[in-house]
């Protein structure tokens, strides 16, 4: 099996705060979804990321560090990552189709590791 990195991109959680019940249900959905991946031996790892961070960019005087997160159009953040085992892109796409990130207006980037 190959290993795939799935970057979870989602709306910036600091702009719209879900209700406690929405958050609880979303967490239960993730737990069930990951449990299914574990049961079928596709899960290799993953984690959520905090809403704070730093960005490092090259400049003519060397790398410069700034506060904040990289955002696409100032609206989305990388909220976490998954490492999944699958035979090919078609299989991993099939696994991701039911990912709870889509219920929260998120999307994913799927990359095969080397």
Legacy VTK file of the C-alpha trace (Angstrom):
# vtk DataFile Version 3.0
C-alpha trace
ASCII
DATASET POLYDATA
POINTS 114 float
0.000 0.000 0.000
1.039 3.585 -0.599
0.829 6.414 1.936
-1.146 9.573 1.182
-1.017 12.909 2.973
-4.393 14.619 3.113
-4.271 18.308 3.990
-7.525 19.424 5.571
-8.436 22.917 4.412
-11.408 24.551 6.051
-12.951 27.929 6.822
-10.998 29.930 9.389
-12.518 28.846 12.707
-11.984 32.295 14.197
-14.500 33.969 11.889
-17.598 31.807 12.521
-17.968 29.985 15.815
-20.196 26.879 15.665
-22.574 26.093 18.497
-21.534 23.643 21.210
-23.923 21.031 19.783
-22.571 21.489 16.231
-19.025 21.108 17.537
-19.937 17.995 19.537
-21.671 16.379 16.562
-18.774 17.222 14.238
-16.323 15.609 16.682
-18.494 12.481 16.904
-18.645 12.301 13.096
-14.841 12.512 12.892
-14.450 9.833 15.578
-16.764 7.451 13.723
-15.117 8.152 10.354
-11.590 7.593 11.717
-12.789 4.469 13.542
-13.937 3.048 10.216
-10.525 3.780 8.657
-8.782 2.112 11.604
-11.015 -0.938 11.325
-10.134 -1.334 7.627
-6.390 -0.649 8.195
-6.283 2.574 6.143
-5.400 4.892 9.061
-1.748 5.758 9.511
-2.029 8.968 11.544
-3.170 12.547 11.637
-3.796 15.531 13.850
-5.698 18.784 14.109
-3.723 22.008 14.118
-4.098 25.020 16.408
-5.318 28.391 15.159
-1.973 30.048 15.831
1.263 29.752 13.947
4.075 31.457 12.116
4.951 31.834 8.447
8.540 31.838 7.186
9.283 33.343 3.779
12.534 33.955 1.942
13.614 37.569 1.371
16.714 39.208 -0.041
18.110 39.478 3.521
17.262 35.915 4.518
14.194 34.110 5.846
11.688 36.355 7.611
9.197 35.093 10.185
5.734 36.585 10.580
2.835 35.803 12.896
-0.260 34.131 11.559
-1.349 31.365 9.281
-1.098 30.948 5.563
-4.574 31.600 4.244
-6.003 31.098 0.780
-7.837 34.335 -0.044
-7.832 35.134 3.680
-10.647 32.655 4.310
-9.264 29.135 4.575
-6.641 27.544 6.779
-4.934 24.189 6.925
-6.818 22.770 9.892
-5.072 19.425 10.090
-3.669 16.494 8.214
-4.269 12.786 7.752
-1.955 9.988 6.692
-3.872 7.198 4.989
-2.833 3.911 3.423
-4.371 3.011 0.062
-3.434 1.152 -3.099
-3.886 4.170 -5.391
-5.517 7.598 -5.792
-8.880 6.067 -6.699
-9.009 4.151 -3.436
-7.956 7.092 -1.269
-10.484 9.337 -3.036
-13.162 6.757 -2.232
-12.116 6.833 1.435
-12.148 10.632 1.597
-15.573 11.049 -0.046
-17.290 10.518 3.317
-14.879 12.709 5.330
-16.658 15.030 7.804
-14.623 18.021 6.589
-17.094 18.400 3.713
-19.935 18.899 6.229
-18.115 22.022 7.474
-17.516 23.579 4.025
-13.947 22.310 3.983
-11.969 20.611 1.262
-8.859 18.461 1.016
-5.623 18.236 -0.896
-4.447 14.670 -1.470
-0.745 13.985 -2.059
1.147 10.708 -2.335
4.220 10.569 -0.114
7.599 9.544 -1.499
LINES 1 115
114 0 1 2 3 4 5 6 7 8 9 10 11 12 13 14 15 16 17 18 19 20 21 22 23 24 25 26 27 28 29 30 31 32 33 34 35 36 37 38 39 40 41 42 43 44 45 46 47 48 49 50 51 52 53 54 55 56 57 58 59 60 61 62 63 64 65 66 67 68 69 70 71 72 73 74 75 76 77 78 79 80 81 82 83 84 85 86 87 88 89 90 91 92 93 94 95 96 97 98 99 100 101 102 103 104 105 106 107 108 109 110 111 112 113
